[in-house]
Amino acid sequence: MQANSLKKIPATVITGFLGAGKTTLIQHLLANIGDKKIALIINEFGDLGIDGNLLAACGNPNCTEDDIIELTNGCICCTVADDFIPAIEKILARDVPPEHIIIETSGLALPQPLVAAFNWPEIKAKVTISGVITLADAEALAEGRFAHDEAEVEAQRQADESLDHISSLHELFEDQLICADMILLNKAELVNAEKLKDLTAEITREAREGVPVVAISRGIIDPNIILGLDMNAENDLASRKSHHELEHEAQHESGAPHHHEHDHDDFKSISIDLPTISDVAQFEAGLAGLISQNKILRLKGFMAVKGKDMRYIIQAVGPRIEGYFDRMWGFDEQQQSRLVVISDAKFNEVEVTEQLRQLAAH
């Protein structure tokens, strides 16, 4: 560890694509971190902070609901000054500051602006980035999604108009890889050993030199590995430049005009309140068809189930749906159903909302 960071609070940034398992990883870390005092900053891309709700139920006495700050006004990379800096300042102003800060970014966030924010005077003297952890879905990558072959991406686009946005996802994924101090290939149990070996080698080539690529299952890894990197990443921005930064530099050198765009324009996120459902299996079966029909990228939230005293968590990445009862409803807590849906900007928000409400009502 560098001498100038000895008195700083270490922060770990956890980034990764939609459905890679960031929340599951953080829940595992909190459950196995011992007595270390932790603060969480959760950046859920959408109007409803689902992740904060899930993580608040982690049961770790050293990470209470008061230690969780949700940023729901857009991704961190767009709201550094308005949301992220005040969130860090709020944490630092506490009578008993945390020993470590964990920051979960939106699946759509560029990590580079967040790393740069740690050089702001309000933060730099007190906090350092111990490491940037990028979580990747090994199963999705093994199936060719977010491929590095531009010709293949173009072929996919020609075959299915809905895949037009995948090139943006691909670019975001590469930016998350290049910024990482460690890359975790999650869901490794769903990939055969030979394919996993090839995938690890491919990701290693895409990452910065020396960055370890580790295959894990169900978000399980020793917390000391994740939280003890001591990389002071904010001091190493030059090696973590994003596509846009490199493109801007190249265009500046060539004298070509540069037009600023934002990848988030390719996505739409909505939050939906739904009625209590009667049959979980029937709802999930109908949901699979609805996701396929509307080409929904990501869905997550919680449901109230008729006759059940427990809350039902539901998550979907593409056609794969997972659900489980996580805890009892609180005595004074309203039993309700809420979902966040993320898709490309072309999907019909009104139609999808109505279809979900009809499905829940049956």
Secondary structure by P-SEA (a helix, b strand, c coil): cccccccbbbbbbbbbcccccaaaaaaaaaacccccbbbbbbbbccccaaaaaaaaaccccccccccccccccccccccccccaaaaaaaaaaccccccbbbbbccccccaaaaaaacccccccccccccbbbbbbcaaaaaaccccccaaaaaaaaaacccccaaaaaaaaaaaaaaaccbbbbcccccccaaaaaaaaaaaaaaccccbbbbbbccccccccccccccccccccccccccaaaaaaaaaaaaccbbbbbbccccbbbbbbbbcccccaaaaaaaaaaaaaaacccccccccccccccbbbbbbbcccbbbbbbccccccccccbbbbbbbbcccccaaaaaaaaaaaaac
